[in-house]
Amino acid sequence: MPRETTRESLKVPREAAGERLDRWLAGALSVPLARARALVADQRVRIRGKRCAITRRLFGGEEVVVERHAPRAAPAPAGGPGPSLAVLHDDADCLVVAKPAGLAVQPAGPHAPSVATAVAGLGRFDVEGRALPGFPHRLDRDTTGTLLLARHDRALAALRAAFEAGQVEKEYLALVQGVPPDEGRLDTAYGRDPADPRRFTTRVASARRARLAFRVERRLGGGALLRVVLDTGRTHQIRVQLAEAGYPVIGDAVYGVASPVISRQALHAERLAFPAPSGARVDVRAPWPEDLVAAVAGMG
C-alpha cells in the first residue's frame, strides 16, 4: 500500500536570495542536508509547479512546495510496546514523560523495548522520516524522572538549541554516601577514562568541562539526599563528579557503592524547565519513584 504524503508550502525570505535550494531547504525543514537533497532529487520539491535542481539558486520571495511521505512506522518491540509512561507535559511540538528505572531511552535492537517505543500511543511523531520521537537529551537506563521528547524535526532542532544556549534548567535528586557540605559546586575537566573507554572521569587532561551545583536536602544515616543542578549535560556526569568528589551515588554499580536499600543508582531527574518551541515556558516535576522513597526511609 502506498504511503500517505503531506504537502507543505514554504515562503523563501528576501534575504535568502542567492542561497542554494538544498541548503536553504535543510534549514527551513530542520533536517540533515542529505535528506533535503534526497527530497529534491526525488522530485518532491517544486517552485511554481516545476521540478527543481539541487543546485538551484533562490531569488527570494518565491514559494517552495515540499511533498513528503508520512513517517515510517517503527518496528514493534517483542512483548509489546513496554510500560505506560506518565505524561508530565504534552503539546503539538513536544512531550515530557516520567521515565521509569530499567527502561532505555532508545532501543538497543530492532525489537527491544524503550521509551521511543513506549510512547507510540501518545500522539504523532515524525523525526527524520520515522514515526519515532527525537531526543534533545538523554537519561541513563536506571535513572528515573523527567525526559523531554520532540514530536518533529523543527521541534527537535529548537529544543537542542535551547539546551546548547543554557536555557534549560535540570534538577536531580541523588542519594549519596558520605558527609557532603551543605552546598557546593564542582567544575572539573571531563572525558573518557583512558583505562576503560566505557567509563568517564574528571581525572584526565581535557578541554571539556563539567559543572554542577548541589545542596543537601536531607541528612541521613551514612549519607545524604542531594539536590543537584546541572550546568552541563555530560554522559554520566552527576555519578562521576559526585563519586570522584567523595560522595558516590548509592546503588551505582559502575561509579558508586552497592546498598541494600536500593537495587539501582539512586538518581532521579525531578525537575525540568525549558522554552517550548511554541514560546511558552514549561516547568514540570516528576514524582519520586517508589524505590527512592523507600531508600530514603530506609536510611532515615
Secondary structure, DSSP 8 states (H G I E B T S, - for coil): ----EEEEEEE--GGGTT-BHHHHHHHHHT--HHHHHHHHHTT-EEETTEE--TT-B--SS-EEEEEEE--B-----TTSS----EEEEE-SSEEEEEE-TT--SS-SSTT---HHHHTTTSS--BBTTBSS-B-SS---TT-EEEEEEESBHHHHHHHHHHHHTT--EEEEEEEEES---SEEEEEEE-EEETTEEEEEESSS--S-EEEEEEEEEEEETTEEEEEEEESS--TTHHHHHHHHHT--BBT-TTTSB--TT-SS--EEEEEEEEE-TTS-EEEEE----HHHHHHHHHH-
